[in-house]
Amino acid sequence: VTRSTLFDVSFLMLTSIVQTYGSDVVLSDRGDSFFEKWVRECMVERNKLKNPRQILALCDDSMVDELLLSLSKPEAAQLKPCSLSWQETCLNLPGVLHHVLIAWEQETLSSADVKNILDNIKRRLFSFSVCATSFLCAYMYSVRETELLKPLNMIQQFLAPLTSEELSSQEYAKERLALSYPIIRKMQHDVHPAPSTKSRLISHSPLIEQFREVWKTVAEAGHLPVRAVQTLESLLLAGGAAWLTTQLVEQLLTCKYIRDMSKTMDIVFAVMHLDIEKGTEALLQYVVPPLMLRRQGEDINEPQSLVLARLCVYCVISCLETRSGVASSSFSGLKKRSRSNDEEDQATNVAKVRKVIGDGSENSNDFTDNAGGLAGPRLASPSSSTELRATPQTLKEPLQSSIQHIFSVFVQFVSGDELSPKAVFVYQFISLLVECGGERVAPVLRLLPANLVQQLLKVLPTEDIRVGLISRLYDLHVQGGRQAAVADLCLWRNMQMARHSIHL
């Protein structure tokens, strides 16, 4: 008992130190102790994501089965622990939790069964709760937003207070519990921070100086470090979407070479996903129109205008996909996995839990009562992954008003008779919208003003605009779309013939 208490306290203290100073500062490059291996392979840190599949690859199936059998018994806390060492338990707990999660999602396990398993993990050693939380946080990085409820509530169960009887049954339980709570809360906050409308910036410097400082870090790294994203998110909350979008576009326009522009555009597009809807609204209503009106012919020329048009189109399409499917998540460094690819794994896990634990448990709402609404939604069907690409019938606000605004500005851009950078930008925007959006942008194209394309035809050389582009701008399944397409094509043909005719 004394040795287990010493292990528990040591593990918790070391984990707290690593959380405070970072693993790079604390650990040596050649360290091969159990704790160093656990930190490198399994511990979730603020700016170091862990792949849950790699964590699960460290588990041994036989040890996972033994742990499942031991932890699933109601009297497990009173029985002698299983034959696994503390180190082996720490490394194999992710396998247990993964099986339990899948079985719970498939309703093979009830809420009471899951609560019993988590309580038994917590009663053994408090360091086990930390190991379990670390895996659950890594797991939350790799699933859709609709699948976060169950792992979040499992973490909350580790933060539930112990009874006086449970505290008295272990040596220094109160002190060890006090060590584990901040570690678990910090892991959870780093992965899924509580929603807040207030900025987390604490600085006496102006916002523009803070932006320049963080952008310098991004430019030197060549990508978006996690801490830079967190600062940019705070700048978004403090300065607003229009201010941050303006600063990002300014950085894009300062690039002189196409390769640098493309790389910067990718980074700017990623930052826009901190709030893609508000960012797209700001880009189309408050940033692009004034830029094109004030600075045409200066730095809004080729190839800057093409890159800016591409950014606008990408944001519109991303906003469309967000509206037609699952809400866009905050910044996340990992691609969300599709459940349809994991059906075989699910079947294996459910069968394993049913075999090891048995399926005679009764349904109970104890866990829901203690954890504050733990039932959660059922697992999405495999076909739900296609919803993200579904074409919405109508646009929702603020996207619709933003599209209508930018199109009305486009009409002003092509109202004259001379070719200008503004008219070129309009052509680039429309052609990229059709090229990149496909069927998804149909509701956007429905908002095209009636005379915009014809006015653009009069300004641009006809060689730039093709028949295929004009025909894809309209819905040819309806009479109005066919009539508009025919009118534009006739004008295009007449202008083409006029330019190539022989003047006697």
C-alpha positions in Angstrom: 0.0 0.0 0.0 2.8 2.4 0.9 4.6 1.7 -2.4 1.4 2.3 -4.4 0.9 5.6 -2.6 4.4 6.6 -3.4 4.0 5.7 -7.1 0.7 7.6 -7.2 2.2 10.8 -5.7 5.3 10.6 -7.7 3.4 10.1 -11.0 1.1 13.0 -10.2 3.9 15.4 -9.2 5.9 14.6 -12.3 2.9 15.0 -14.6 2.2 18.4 -13.0 5.8 19.5 -13.6 5.6 18.4 -17.2 2.4 20.3 -17.7 3.8 23.4 -16.2 7.2 23.6 -18.0 6.7 21.3 -21.0 8.2 17.9 -21.8 11.0 19.4 -23.9 12.3 21.3 -20.9 11.8 18.5 -18.3 12.7 15.3 -20.2 16.1 14.2 -21.5 16.5 13.1 -25.1 17.7 9.6 -24.2 15.5 8.9 -21.2 13.9 5.5 -21.2 12.1 5.3 -17.9 8.4 4.3 -17.8 7.3 7.9 -17.1 9.3 9.4 -19.9 7.9 6.8 -22.3 4.4 7.6 -21.1 4.8 11.3 -21.6 6.3 10.9 -25.1 3.7 8.4 -26.3 0.5 9.0 -24.3 0.4 12.3 -22.5 -1.6 15.1 -24.2 0.1 18.5 -24.0 -1.1 21.8 -25.1 1.0 22.1 -28.2 1.7 18.5 -28.8 -1.1 16.4 -30.1 -1.2 12.6 -29.7 -2.7 10.2 -32.2 -5.1 7.9 -30.3 -4.4 5.0 -32.6 -0.8 5.1 -31.8 -1.6 5.1 -28.1 -3.9 2.1 -28.6 -1.1 0.3 -30.5 0.9 0.2 -27.2 -1.8 -1.9 -25.5 -1.6 -5.6 -25.1 -5.0 -7.4 -25.8 -4.6 -9.9 -23.0 -3.8 -7.2 -20.5 -6.8 -5.2 -21.7 -9.1 -8.2 -21.3 -7.8 -8.7 -17.8 -8.3 -5.1 -16.9 -11.8 -5.0 -18.4 -12.8 -8.1 -16.3 -11.4 -6.6 -13.1 -12.8 -3.1 -13.5 -16.3 -4.2 -14.6 -17.0 -6.0 -11.3 -19.0 -3.9 -8.8 -16.8 -5.2 -5.9 -13.6 -4.6 -7.8 -12.5 -1.9 -5.4 -12.6 -4.3 -2.5 -10.9 -7.2 -4.2 -7.2 -7.6 -4.7 -6.1 -5.6 -7.8 -5.4 -7.6 -10.9 -2.0 -9.1 -11.5 -0.8 -6.2 -13.8 1.8 -3.8 -12.5 1.0 -0.1 -12.1 3.0 0.7 -15.3 1.2 -2.0 -17.3 -2.1 -0.6 -16.1 -1.2 2.9 -17.1 -0.3 1.8 -20.6 -3.3 -0.5 -21.2 -6.0 1.7 -19.8 -6.5 3.4 -23.2 -7.5 0.0 -24.6 -10.1 -0.5 -21.9 -11.6 3.0 -22.4 -11.7 2.6 -26.1 -13.7 -0.7 -25.8 -16.0 0.9 -23.2 -16.6 4.0 -25.4 -17.5 2.0 -28.5 -19.7 -0.4 -26.5 -21.4 2.6 -24.8 -22.1 4.2 -28.1 -23.6 1.0 -29.5 -25.7 0.7 -26.2 -24.1 -2.6 -25.3 -23.1 -1.0 -22.0 -25.5 1.1 -19.9 -24.6 4.3 -18.2 -24.4 2.5 -14.9 -21.9 0.0 -16.2 -19.7 2.8 -17.5 -19.9 4.7 -14.2 -18.9 1.6 -12.3 -15.8 1.1 -14.5 -14.7 4.7 -14.2 -15.2 4.7 -10.5 -13.1 1.6 -10.1 -10.3 3.2 -12.2 -10.4 6.2 -9.9 -10.5 4.1 -6.7 -7.3 2.2 -7.6 -4.9 5.0 -8.1 -5.5 8.7 -9.0 -2.7 8.5 -11.5 -4.9 6.0 -13.4 -7.5 8.8 -13.8 -4.9 11.0 -15.3 -3.8 8.3 -17.8 -7.4 7.7 -18.7 -8.1 11.4 -19.2 -5.0 11.8 -21.4 -6.3 9.2 -23.8 -9.9 10.6 -23.8 -8.5 14.0 -24.7 -6.5 12.5 -27.6 -9.6 10.6 -28.6 -11.6 13.9 -28.7 -9.2 15.4 -31.1 -10.0 12.7 -33.7 -13.8 12.6 -33.6 -16.6 14.8 -34.8 -18.1 17.5 -32.6 -21.3 15.5 -32.2 -19.3 12.7 -30.6 -17.6 14.7 -27.8 -20.3 14.4 -25.2 -19.5 10.9 -24.0 -15.8 11.3 -23.5 -16.3 14.7 -22.0 -18.7 13.3 -19.4 -16.3 10.4 -18.7 -13.7 13.0 -17.8 -16.2 14.8 -15.6 -16.7 11.5 -13.7 -13.0 11.5 -12.8 -13.6 15.0 -11.4 -16.6 14.0 -9.3 -15.9 14.3 -5.5 -15.3 11.2 -3.4 -17.4 10.2 -0.4 -15.9 10.5 3.0 -15.8 6.7 3.2 -13.8 6.5 -0.1 -11.4 9.1 1.1 -10.8 7.3 4.4 -10.1 4.0 2.7 -6.9 5.2 1.1 -3.7 6.9 2.5 -3.4 10.6 1.8 -6.4 10.3 -0.6 -7.4 13.9 -0.1 -3.9 15.2 -1.0 -3.5 12.9 -4.0 -7.0 13.9 -5.2 -6.1 17.5 -5.0 -3.0 16.8 -7.1 -5.0 15.0 -9.8 -7.8 17.5 -10.3 -5.8 20.4 -11.7 -4.0 18.0 -14.1 -7.3 16.6 -15.4 -8.9 20.0 -15.7 -5.9 21.4 -17.7 -5.9 18.5 -20.1 -9.6 18.9 -20.7 -9.3 22.7 -21.1 -6.5 22.4 -23.6 -8.5 20.1 -25.8 -12.0 21.5 -25.3 -12.0 24.9 -23.6 -15.1 26.2 -22.1 -17.0 28.6 -24.4 -16.3 32.2 -23.5 -17.1 35.5 -25.2 -14.3 37.3 -23.5 -10.8 37.7 -24.8 -8.0 35.9 -23.0 -5.5 38.6 -24.0 -3.6 40.2 -21.1 -1.2 42.8 -22.6 -0.7 46.5 -22.6 0.5 46.5 -26.2 -1.9 47.6 -29.0 -3.7 44.8 -30.9 -1.8 45.6 -34.1 1.6 45.1 -32.3 0.4 41.8 -30.9 -0.8 40.7 -34.3 2.6 41.6 -35.9 4.4 39.7 -33.2 2.4 36.6 -33.6 2.5 36.8 -37.4 6.3 37.0 -37.3 6.2 33.7 -35.3 3.9 32.2 -38.0 6.1 33.4 -40.8 9.3 32.0 -39.2 7.7 28.6 -38.5 6.1 28.4 -42.0 2.9 27.0 -40.4 0.4 27.7 -37.6 1.8 26.7 -34.2 -0.8 26.0 -31.6 0.1 28.9 -29.4 -0.1 31.3 -32.3 -3.6 30.0 -33.1 -4.6 30.6 -29.5 -3.3 34.2 -29.6 -5.0 34.8 -33.0 -8.3 33.5 -31.5 -8.0 36.0 -28.6 -7.2 38.7 -31.2 -10.4 37.7 -33.0 -12.4 38.0 -29.8 -10.8 41.3 -28.9 -10.7 43.1 -32.3 -13.5 41.5 -34.1 -13.7 39.5 -37.4 -13.4 42.6 -39.6 -10.3 43.8 -38.0 -8.5 40.5 -37.9 -9.5 39.7 -41.5 -8.2 43.0 -42.7 -4.8 42.3 -41.0 -4.6 38.9 -42.6 -5.4 40.1 -46.1 -2.8 42.9 -45.7 -0.2 40.2 -44.9 -1.3 38.3 -48.0 -0.9 41.3 -50.2 2.6 42.1 -49.0 3.9 38.9 -50.7 5.7 39.4 -54.0 6.2 35.9 -55.3 3.5 33.4 -56.2 4.9 30.6 -54.0 4.9 32.9 -51.0 1.4 34.1 -51.8 0.0 30.5 -52.1 1.6 29.5 -48.8 0.4 32.6 -47.0 -3.1 32.1 -48.4 -3.2 28.6 -47.0 -2.3 30.0 -43.6 -4.8 32.8 -43.8 -7.5 30.4 -44.9 -6.8 28.2 -41.9 -7.0 31.2 -39.5 -10.3 32.1 -41.0 -11.7 28.9 -39.7 -11.5 30.2 -36.2 -14.9 31.6 -37.1 -15.5 30.9 -40.8 -19.0 32.4 -41.0 -18.1 35.8 -39.4 -14.7 35.8 -41.2 -16.4 35.2 -44.6 -19.0 38.0 -43.8 -16.2 40.4 -42.9 -14.1 39.4 -46.0 -17.0 40.0 -48.5 -18.6 43.0 -46.9 -15.9 45.0 -45.1 -12.5 44.0 -46.5 -12.5 43.2 -50.2 -14.8 46.0 -51.6 -12.9 48.9 -50.0 -9.6 47.3 -51.0 -10.6 47.0 -54.6 -12.0 50.5 -54.7 -9.0 52.2 -53.0 -6.0 50.3 -54.2 -6.7 49.0 -57.7 -3.6 49.2 -59.8 -1.3 49.4 -56.8 -0.9 46.0 -55.1 -4.3 44.6 -56.1 -3.1 43.4 -59.5 -1.9 40.2 -60.9 -1.2 37.8 -59.2 -2.5 39.3 -56.0 -6.0 39.7 -57.2 -6.2 36.0 -58.3 -5.0 34.9 -54.8 -7.4 37.2 -53.1 -10.3 35.9 -55.3 -9.3 32.3 -54.5 -9.3 33.1 -50.8 -12.8 34.6 -51.1 -14.1 31.6 -53.0 -12.6 29.0 -50.6 -14.2 30.8 -47.7 -17.6 30.9 -49.4 -17.4 27.1 -50.2 -16.2 26.3 -46.7 -19.1 28.3 -45.3 -21.5 26.5 -47.5 -20.2 23.1 -46.3 -20.5 24.2 -42.7 -24.1 25.2 -43.2 -25.1 22.0 -45.1 -23.4 19.6 -42.6 -21.9 19.6 -39.2 -20.9 22.9 -37.7 -17.3 23.8 -38.2 -15.0 23.0 -35.4 -12.4 25.3 -33.9 -8.9 25.0 -34.9 -7.8 21.4 -34.9 -4.6 19.9 -36.1 -6.0 16.5 -36.9 -8.5 15.4 -39.6 -11.8 14.2 -38.2 -12.1 10.5 -38.7 -15.1 9.0 -40.4 -17.1 6.4 -38.4 -17.9 4.6 -41.6 -14.3 3.5 -41.7 -14.4 2.1 -38.2 -17.3 -0.4 -38.4 -15.1 -3.4 -38.3 -13.3 -2.0 -35.2 -16.6 -1.2 -33.5 -17.9 -4.8 -34.1 -14.7 -6.2 -32.6 -14.8 -3.9 -29.6 -18.5 -4.5 -28.8 -18.0 -8.3 -29.1 -15.0 -8.1 -26.7 -16.8 -6.1 -24.1 -19.9 -8.3 -24.3 -17.6 -11.4 -23.9 -15.5 -10.0 -21.1 -18.2 -8.1 -19.1 -21.3 -9.9 -20.1 -24.6 -8.3 -21.3 -26.8 -9.0 -18.3 -26.4 -5.6 -16.7 -29.5 -3.5 -16.1 -30.0 -0.1 -17.5 -29.7 2.7 -15.0 -29.6 6.5 -14.9 -27.2 6.7 -11.9 -24.4 7.9 -14.2 -26.6 10.5 -15.9 -27.7 11.9 -12.5 -24.1 12.1 -11.2 -22.5 13.5 -14.3 -25.1 15.9 -15.4 -26.8 14.5 -18.5 -24.6 11.8 -19.8 -26.9 10.1 -22.2 -25.9 12.1 -25.3 -26.7 11.5 -28.9 -26.4 8.1 -30.5 -23.6 7.4 -32.9 -24.1 8.9 -36.3 -24.9 6.5 -39.2 -22.1 5.9 -41.7 -24.0 7.8 -44.3 -23.9 11.0 -42.2 -20.4 11.7 -43.4 -21.9 12.6 -46.8 -24.0 15.3 -45.3 -21.0 17.7 -45.3 -21.0 17.7 -49.1 -24.8 18.1 -49.5 -25.9 21.1 -51.5 -28.2 23.5 -49.5 -31.3 24.7 -51.3 -31.0 28.2 -49.9 -28.3 30.3 -48.2 -28.6 31.3 -44.6 -27.5 34.4 -42.9 -25.0 36.0 -42.8 -23.7 34.3 -45.9 -26.7 35.3 -48.1 -26.5 39.0 -47.3 -22.7 38.9 -47.8 -23.0 37.3 -51.3 -25.7 39.8 -52.3 -23.5 42.7 -51.1 -20.4 41.5 -53.0 -22.4 40.9 -56.2 -23.9 44.4 -56.0 -20.4 45.8 -55.7 -19.3 43.7 -58.7 -22.0 45.4 -60.8 -20.4 48.7 -60.0 -17.0 47.3 -60.8 -18.0 46.4 -64.4 -20.4 49.3 -65.1 -17.9 51.2 -67.2 -16.6 50.4 -70.7 -12.9 50.0 -69.8 -11.0 47.0 -68.7 -9.8 47.5 -65.1 -8.3 45.3 -62.3 -11.7 45.4 -60.7 -13.3 43.8 -63.7 -10.6 41.2 -63.8 -11.2 40.4 -60.1 -14.9 39.9 -60.8 -14.1 37.4 -63.6 -11.6 35.6 -61.4 -14.1 35.4 -58.6 -16.9 34.0 -60.8 -14.8 31.6 -62.7 -13.1 30.2 -59.6 -16.5 29.9 -57.9 -17.7 27.7 -60.8 -14.4 25.8 -61.1 -13.9 25.0 -57.4 -17.5 24.9 -56.1 -19.2 22.6 -58.6 -22.8 21.8 -57.7 -22.3 23.2 -54.2 -22.4 26.8 -55.3 -25.7 26.6 -57.1 -27.5 28.6 -54.4 -24.8 31.3 -54.7 -25.1 31.5 -58.5 -28.8 32.0 -58.1 -28.0 35.4 -56.5 -26.1 36.7 -59.6 -27.6 40.0 -60.7 -29.3 39.8 -64.1 -27.0 42.1 -66.0 -23.7 41.3 -64.3 -22.5 38.6 -66.8 -23.6 40.6 -69.9 -21.8 43.7 -68.6 -18.7 41.6 -67.9 -18.8 40.3 -71.4 -18.7 43.9 -72.8 -15.6 44.7 -70.7 -13.5 41.5 -70.9 -12.0 40.0 -74.1 -14.3 37.2 -75.3 -11.3 34.8 -75.4 -11.3 34.9 -71.6 -14.9 33.8 -71.2 -15.9 30.4 -72.6 -19.3 28.8 -73.5 -18.8 26.3 -70.7 -18.4 29.0 -68.1 -21.6 30.8 -69.2 -23.7 27.6 -69.3 -22.6 26.6 -65.8 -23.6 29.9 -64.3 -27.3 29.1 -64.7 -29.7 26.3 -63.8 -30.5 24.9 -67.2 -33.3 22.7 -65.7 -35.6 25.7 -65.4 -36.9 28.0 -68.1 -35.6 31.2 -66.5 -32.1 29.7 -66.3 -32.2 28.6 -69.9 -33.4 32.0 -71.1 -30.6 33.9 -69.2 -27.9 31.5 -70.6 -29.2 31.9 -74.1 -29.2 35.7 -73.8 -25.6 35.7 -72.6 -24.4 33.2 -75.2 -26.0 35.2 -78.0 -24.2 38.3 -76.8 -21.0 36.3 -76.5 -21.4 35.0 -80.1 -22.1 38.5 -81.5 -19.1 40.0 -79.9 -17.0 37.1 -81.0 -18.1 37.6 -84.6 -17.6 41.3 -84.4 -14.1 41.0 -83.3 -13.2 38.5 -86.0 -15.1 40.0 -88.9 -13.3 41.5 -91.9 -13.8 45.2 -92.2 -14.0 46.3 -95.9 
